[in-house]
Amino acid sequence: MSDQVREGDILAGKFRIERVLGKGAMGVVVAATHIQLDERVALKFLLPEALENSDAVARFAREARAAVKIKSEHVARVSDVGTLDNGSPYMVMEYLQGRDLAEWMRERGPLEIPEAIEFLLQACEALAEAHALGIVHRDLKPANLFVTMRADGTPCIKVLDFGISKFTASGASELDMTKTSTVMGSPLYMSPEQLSSTRGVDARADIWAIGVILFELVSGRVPFEAESMPALCRKVVEDPPPSLRELRGDVPEELEPIVLRCLAKDRAQRFANVAELASALAPFGPPGALRSAERIARVLRAASPLSRAEEKSVPPLAGSATGNAITLRAEPSSIPPRRKRGRPWLLIPGLLAAATALFAVSRVVRPLEHSAEPQTLPPNTRPAENPLASSRRALPTVAPVAAPSTTPAAVRSGEPVDDRHAKPRVAGLRGPSAAVGSPRIAGSAAGPATAGPTTSDPTKADPTTARPADDPLEDRH
């Protein structure tokens, strides 16, 4: 245990110390249990001698604020901050079970390429949120990438130590350890501009570190090594990195240019942001790599405000996945400025009221229009019968019955009668026997008509007599 804390000590009146997880020149990280909640947590606090360094105290507070703002699952959560009795600030973080990538590699050696890509894409998800908030990690290395397990048993990378309050495990080499009094970061993973000046670094310094980590995870060694700090800085600034394919023969030919672009001496030649880097790495990862790259791009596109360089460099991703093969391409385009969002939900009540009124009016007007407007029927189409007219339907037509007339006196006396001007009558008789001028009462079975003059010889009919109207029954013959 550390000289400042021992197992069983109670810190801040509610945390019982269990063991030391890591110690650095400026602080220490311990495993503890929250007494009231019976929850295991990790406590990180500054050592008493670091309290005199105002820069160290400011960086510690900045790290706590950064970790709280980043909501990604790939960042260790910070749940509380406070001050110990001796005045040392502390932060309460989630307790992680697992091991960092440095220990992982010591046990297993170089990783398989899809596994290495998956780990770094998860780290890029955390970096995307940090960069969108204007936070640059500046000390990425395998020791700060912690491998833990999700509830379903899949690995999950947690990015540790945002800010430059660095804490390392016991036994770390001098070049791996952050030296606050000399440089801010780990020289093996620092970019050339970071070695020259820590003030002017941006997100592309983290992209350099990702390239160094990928080189190490795949080959088992870092691209730049030296016995001393000056020699290391000279190699980082001047020497080109060794060939990755010469160190490991199964590295895809297309992957090496991606690593070399991350390690470009001029940061303007590197990937402009982690979205571009993730887009390039996704084809070499597992099937879920495409979704991870898309999430990274969405995070940067949704960030507001973005820097001008990022607005021109965040590409929309387009790809397809078939089985285990993923095809991904980046389409260059600029990000349109974020528009001010309105409040469309305020229009919903008015739209509903208008729709209800229109529906009610249509229910009333439609029957009236139907009854008022005449319907145009196609030719030779019989219109539909109005049921109301059935009660007013005309009775069947009955042939008129001749009114009884008084027989002329000449008939009674036996004198001949001149019937040339007599009007013919047709009463539904058929055939030639129904001569003109020989009417018969409808319904009579036989015999001559009992009313009206008759002529026994049809040839004696007056030729000047008008031809009667055509009998509809005669048309049938």
Steps between C-alpha positions, in 0.01 A plus 500: 500500500601862459650697785211746482214245497467158654253217473196567721545877512179705474521790256248785492304323771339250259764317292689203646833436327562147371817516289711724281436467127765740369737771615674788325720793587198724565228269626361154564200287404350259754217250511246585769150416618226755558393416853138623474431360152717187532629577151857449380653811343837634394639808676752725335665777702810717503783435737579765765826608334312572173271749668770765475494469121213718381524358147455146631192601700350680199560202272342267755184711507498520118521123473200457730293749301595337170410150619160621625414667168583198283205260509647221287503149640869494406598750771519417871211677672568762769223512761632744760781737594610636836785599727668285762577619853856588397371724219576256217230492230359161399259356244283191523498282188342172400699195600616303197581132497745386236841613380643766276632433150862520615448208737284326238787510251754381756286191554387428144744674268390676180127502439309374201436782257114502528527498880750788501278700263195438720680622813621819331161577345347485849770738622419730206137513612613648831741735324225620265293623793806652667612680184146625441519659845842651425686253718829349379626203695871552423610183681351205316690175544417131562520554876212751474279267294333266748336175386192405699208270422139588435209307649477290180869405519624722215811717563461872558781756488505778760718803437661614826674814625357791303714803561865489601472383860673170429513199726676176407524156646804392690790380289439727200806615309619859513404569139148365557441725800363851476745752639309815585819696565647431152251400232125453500434152367680170438792561257466162329150600383541876462484677164786720372308821568419385852867438571577851380216681678199377694303819452430471128383139485155408372299184431754384242746433783261230621484360146882467504473308829233269351738422212782415743268277707374319188859444386582353842188282530567343160881471502574468870730808513474877473620669177758722675733371773814648657714473811458863605248777475701720260560208264133405510387854425739518204362176352140613543567832333734389221498125429230321296324210670605145409292290262216327678479224239866415552433444870185296437439338166119448525428872532271600209672714242227765527539532879861619503430833320236577764754456779757708313247779452436508874876531554555783252744757639288784366167484681328656198570173315336283768134414523317818588289331769416162647201461267729487198731259682213273604367500143838379375542233771147351494554269196770314695292452815224256597147529356396756764781737402283680245241592764774630730645718222151637423444590867831687508407700190156585641653625827728742319228615261260564788757698697431872507695707440762315295828652394531600135754227436267234639199634309687437175642164598227295668382271218162328473551127506355266241557129510350157487562185694465152359583222742838582647610723212444872541533756225529858618567820317518860611327756285661842543256772577474796728271504799221756469466739791263384762162660453300642782228258583147622527217367705279308257309330779324832574316468168354158580186623690412747221549237229278254688225763540514590131487135396198441725314803355570393143375150575175633651436734203561220252245281680232771454583625151551166330132379523377841380730498200394148420131590491537841328733428215354303210674182423623448148440146388682327218310455172241218482506473881169478680493728801442349838135491598396734774334293773270790583351488150372144548201628690413731212539240225225520233248221473512270195347649189157354412347534158215753511149369484270676256220683668154365417336702232151520372448307180402732218152488385611397157644180640189418681294557189734287287635786288860492389742702707787702351796423719774647284572767759502257793830495690671164523567354843755237584467312822805274508377262228756294306520377143312602189165434663549815707381722216496870524165621614416176683578582862449245774469555869809371691422183674214396262519134410292494178235677300485843349536813704179601669573865454602702198445435132652198336576404142492141387718559194835657571537600130226753543706698745549859401844539348518858625482383854831572684723205574482416867810517723721196488393237745799392705368148489510495119872582494569155631376349166 
